[in-house]
Amino acid sequence: MGLGGKVVMVTGAGSGIGRAAVAAFAAAGALVVAAGRRFEPLEESLQVAGVDGERGLAISCDVTDESSVAHAVETAVTRFGRLDAAVNTAGTFGPTGPLIDSRYEDALEVVSVNLIGMWLCLKHQASAMSGTGGGSIVTTGSVASFLGHSGSPMYAAAKHGVVGLTKSAALQLAPHGIRVNAVCPGSTDTPMLRELYPDAAQMRARAARAPLGRVGEPEEAAAAAVWLASPWSSYVTGQSLAVDGGVTAGSPAPVRTPTG
């Protein structure tokens, strides 16, 4: 897919879609920089993907801390000489419950990780790419980028913001040869989803929401990110690709024709 030898940074790389993205880019021949808050899961992601120290690097990074993001990007460029692509999957759902009972601190964390953190990553990754001929940045939205979420309004608000940020960054960065697109997964079988919906009945309910009748796999969202980061999507920018089993297409219920 034209990614052989390219340098790709993945945030949130310690689990879920981020871990799957590390494996997918490694399989495509890329040099992978795995970034996330906890170092040990990052090393495990690289190990699971079969990436050795010559082709991979684990970097501790808190996306809500600008100095941490800047250091991670600088370290990647120092190590490999450039940054060609980035996939930013770091995110948090936050507590669920009635809006009137929600806490300011929880809302601030959801927005800080999902939206402000995305902006910080875009800012510093784009800066690194602009000096080396451009690149591709993939943000991570959600079906909640297009739909409301009764359980966590602030999560939906932040993910709506990711789509707006993606489009705006794509417009501004296009003259620099940098493409920006979003992958927007539906319910995906990740540790975060299982924490939100811990019993089997809840997971079946999530699966039933999708016209395809199941939840997604992390590898499916990661495959979309690989395509968007690769030269195969060279004329695509400012777009938000739903990988959601058809949830945002509309209701799967059949339309009944009136009789009589």
C-alpha positions as CSV (number, residue, x, y, z in Angstrom):
1,M,0.0,0.0,0.0
2,G,3.0,2.3,-0.4
3,L,3.8,2.3,3.3
4,G,7.0,0.4,3.2
5,G,9.7,2.3,5.1
6,K,7.2,5.1,6.0
7,V,7.3,6.4,9.6
8,V,3.9,6.2,11.2
9,M,2.9,7.4,14.7
10,V,0.0,5.8,16.5
11,T,-1.4,7.4,19.7
12,G,-3.5,5.3,22.1
13,A,-1.4,2.4,20.9
14,G,-1.5,0.3,24.0
15,S,-4.9,-1.3,23.4
16,G,-8.0,-1.6,21.2
17,I,-8.0,0.1,17.8
18,G,-4.5,1.6,18.5
19,R,-3.0,-1.7,19.1
20,A,-4.6,-3.1,16.0
21,A,-3.3,-0.1,14.0
22,V,0.3,-0.8,15.2
23,A,0.0,-4.4,13.9
24,A,-1.7,-3.3,10.6
25,F,1.0,-0.7,9.8
26,A,3.8,-3.0,10.7
27,A,2.3,-5.6,8.4
28,A,2.3,-3.0,5.6
29,G,6.0,-2.5,6.1
30,A,5.9,0.8,8.0
31,L,8.2,1.9,10.9
32,V,5.9,2.3,13.8
33,V,6.0,4.8,16.7
34,A,3.6,3.5,19.4
35,A,2.6,6.3,21.8
36,G,0.4,6.2,24.9
37,R,0.2,7.0,28.6
38,R,1.6,3.7,29.9
39,F,4.8,2.4,28.5
40,E,4.4,-1.4,29.2
41,P,1.3,-1.8,27.0
42,L,3.1,0.0,24.2
43,E,6.0,-2.4,24.2
44,E,3.5,-5.3,24.3
45,S,1.7,-3.9,21.2
46,L,5.0,-3.7,19.3
47,Q,5.9,-7.2,20.5
48,V,2.5,-8.7,19.4
49,A,3.0,-7.0,16.0
50,G,6.4,-8.5,15.7
51,V,8.1,-5.1,15.6
52,D,11.7,-5.1,16.8
53,G,13.8,-2.1,18.0
54,E,15.0,-1.4,14.5
55,R,11.5,-0.9,13.1
56,G,9.6,0.4,16.1
57,L,9.6,2.7,19.1
58,A,7.5,3.0,22.2
59,I,7.1,6.5,23.6
60,S,5.1,7.6,26.8
61,C,2.7,10.4,25.8
62,D,-0.2,12.1,27.5
63,V,-2.2,13.7,24.7
64,T,-3.7,16.3,27.1
65,D,-0.2,17.7,27.9
66,E,1.3,19.7,25.1
67,S,4.9,19.3,26.2
68,S,4.4,15.5,26.3
69,V,2.9,15.5,22.7
70,A,5.7,17.8,21.4
71,H,8.3,15.5,23.0
72,A,6.8,12.4,21.5
73,V,6.8,13.8,18.0
74,E,10.3,15.2,18.3
75,T,11.6,11.9,19.6
76,A,10.0,10.1,16.7
77,V,11.5,12.5,14.2
78,T,14.9,12.3,15.9
79,R,14.9,8.5,15.8
80,F,13.6,8.0,12.3
81,G,14.3,11.3,10.5
82,R,10.8,12.2,9.6
83,L,7.1,11.6,10.2
84,D,5.0,10.4,7.2
85,A,1.7,9.5,8.8
86,A,-0.1,9.5,12.2
87,V,-3.2,7.8,13.5
88,N,-4.6,9.3,16.7
89,T,-6.8,6.8,18.6
90,A,-6.3,8.0,22.2
91,G,-9.7,8.6,23.7
92,T,-11.9,8.1,26.7
93,F,-15.7,7.7,27.2
94,G,-16.1,9.0,30.7
95,P,-18.9,8.3,33.1
96,T,-22.4,7.8,31.8
97,G,-25.6,9.0,33.4
98,P,-28.1,11.8,33.6
99,L,-26.9,15.2,32.3
100,I,-28.2,16.9,35.4
101,D,-26.0,14.7,37.6
102,S,-22.8,15.0,35.6
103,R,-19.7,16.6,37.0
104,Y,-17.6,19.4,35.5
105,E,-14.4,17.4,36.2
106,D,-15.6,14.5,34.2
107,A,-16.8,16.6,31.3
108,L,-13.5,18.4,31.2
109,E,-11.6,15.2,31.0
110,V,-13.7,13.8,28.1
111,V,-13.2,17.0,26.1
112,S,-9.5,17.3,27.1
113,V,-8.7,13.8,25.9
114,N,-11.0,13.4,22.9
115,L,-10.9,16.9,21.4
116,I,-8.1,19.1,22.9
117,G,-5.7,16.1,22.8
118,M,-6.6,15.5,19.1
119,W,-5.8,19.2,18.4
120,L,-2.5,18.9,20.1
121,C,-1.5,15.8,18.2
122,L,-2.6,17.4,14.9
123,K,-0.7,20.6,15.7
124,H,2.7,18.9,16.4
125,Q,2.4,16.1,13.8
126,A,1.5,18.6,11.1
127,S,4.5,20.8,12.1
128,A,6.8,17.8,11.7
129,M,5.3,16.8,8.3
130,S,5.3,20.3,6.8
131,G,9.1,20.3,6.7
132,T,9.4,17.0,4.9
133,G,7.0,17.2,2.1
134,G,3.7,16.5,3.8
135,G,1.9,13.4,5.0
136,S,-1.4,12.0,6.2
137,I,-3.1,12.3,9.6
138,V,-6.0,10.2,10.7
139,T,-8.2,11.2,13.6
140,T,-10.6,9.0,15.4
141,G,-14.2,10.0,15.7
142,S,-17.2,7.8,16.4
143,V,-20.7,7.1,15.3
144,A,-21.3,9.7,18.1
145,S,-19.6,12.2,15.7
146,F,-22.9,12.1,13.7
147,L,-25.5,11.0,16.3
148,G,-26.4,12.0,19.8
149,H,-25.6,9.7,22.7
150,S,-28.0,9.8,25.6
151,G,-25.5,8.1,28.0
152,S,-22.7,10.6,27.5
153,P,-23.7,13.9,25.9
154,M,-20.1,15.3,26.4
155,Y,-18.6,12.3,24.6
156,A,-20.9,13.0,21.6
157,A,-20.1,16.7,21.7
158,A,-16.3,16.0,21.7
159,K,-16.6,13.5,18.9
160,H,-18.7,15.9,16.9
161,G,-15.9,18.4,17.5
162,V,-13.3,15.9,16.1
163,V,-15.1,15.9,12.7
164,G,-15.2,19.7,12.6
165,L,-11.5,19.8,13.6
166,T,-10.7,17.2,10.9
167,K,-12.4,19.2,8.1
168,S,-10.9,22.5,9.2
169,A,-7.4,21.1,9.5
170,A,-7.7,19.4,6.1
171,L,-8.5,22.8,4.5
172,Q,-5.7,24.6,6.3
173,L,-3.0,21.9,5.8
174,A,-3.8,20.9,2.1
175,P,-1.3,23.5,0.7
176,H,1.4,21.9,2.8
177,G,0.7,18.5,1.3
178,I,-0.9,17.1,4.5
179,R,-4.2,15.2,4.3
180,V,-6.4,14.9,7.3
181,N,-9.3,12.4,7.6
182,A,-11.3,10.7,10.3
183,V,-12.2,7.1,11.0
184,C,-15.5,6.9,12.9
185,P,-16.0,3.5,14.4
186,G,-19.3,2.1,15.7
187,S,-19.4,-0.3,18.6
188,T,-16.1,-2.1,18.4
189,D,-14.9,-5.0,20.6
190,T,-12.3,-3.1,22.6
191,P,-11.5,-3.1,26.3
192,M,-13.3,0.3,26.6
193,L,-16.5,-1.1,25.1
194,R,-16.4,-4.2,27.4
195,E,-15.9,-1.9,30.3
196,L,-19.0,0.1,29.3
197,Y,-21.1,-2.9,28.6
198,P,-19.8,-5.8,30.8
199,D,-22.5,-8.4,30.4
200,A,-23.4,-10.5,27.4
201,A,-26.9,-9.1,27.0
202,Q,-25.6,-5.6,26.7
203,M,-23.1,-6.7,24.0
204,R,-25.9,-8.4,22.1
205,A,-27.9,-5.2,22.3
206,R,-25.0,-3.3,20.8
207,A,-24.6,-5.8,18.0
208,A,-28.3,-5.6,17.3
209,R,-28.1,-1.9,16.6
210,A,-26.0,-2.5,13.5
211,P,-27.7,-3.6,10.3
212,L,-24.8,-6.1,9.9
213,G,-25.8,-7.6,13.2
214,R,-22.6,-7.5,15.1
215,V,-20.0,-5.3,16.7
216,G,-16.9,-4.4,14.8
217,E,-13.4,-5.7,15.4
218,P,-10.5,-3.4,16.1
219,E,-8.7,-4.6,13.0
220,E,-11.6,-3.4,10.8
221,A,-11.2,0.2,12.1
222,A,-7.4,-0.1,11.8
223,A,-7.7,-1.3,8.2
224,A,-9.6,1.9,7.4
225,A,-7.0,4.0,9.1
226,V,-4.2,2.3,7.1
227,W,-6.0,3.1,3.8
228,L,-6.5,6.7,4.8
229,A,-2.9,7.0,5.8
230,S,-1.6,5.4,2.6
231,P,-1.1,6.7,-0.9
232,W,-4.1,4.7,-2.0
233,S,-6.3,7.5,-0.7
234,S,-4.1,10.3,-2.1
235,Y,-7.1,12.3,-3.3
236,V,-9.1,12.0,-0.1
237,T,-9.0,14.7,2.6
238,G,-11.4,16.3,5.1
239,Q,-13.6,13.1,5.1
240,S,-15.1,11.1,7.9
241,L,-15.3,7.4,7.2
242,A,-17.9,5.5,9.4
243,V,-16.8,2.0,10.1
244,D,-20.0,1.1,11.9
245,G,-21.8,-1.9,10.4
246,G,-24.4,0.5,8.9
247,V,-25.6,2.2,12.1
248,T,-25.4,5.7,10.6
249,A,-27.1,4.6,7.4
250,G,-30.5,4.6,9.2
251,S,-32.9,2.2,10.8
252,P,-32.6,-1.5,9.7
253,A,-36.3,-2.0,10.4
254,P,-38.3,-2.9,7.2
255,V,-40.7,-0.3,5.9
256,R,-44.3,-1.6,6.1
257,T,-46.6,-0.7,3.3
258,P,-50.1,0.5,4.4
259,T,-52.9,-1.8,3.3
260,G,-56.6,-1.4,2.8
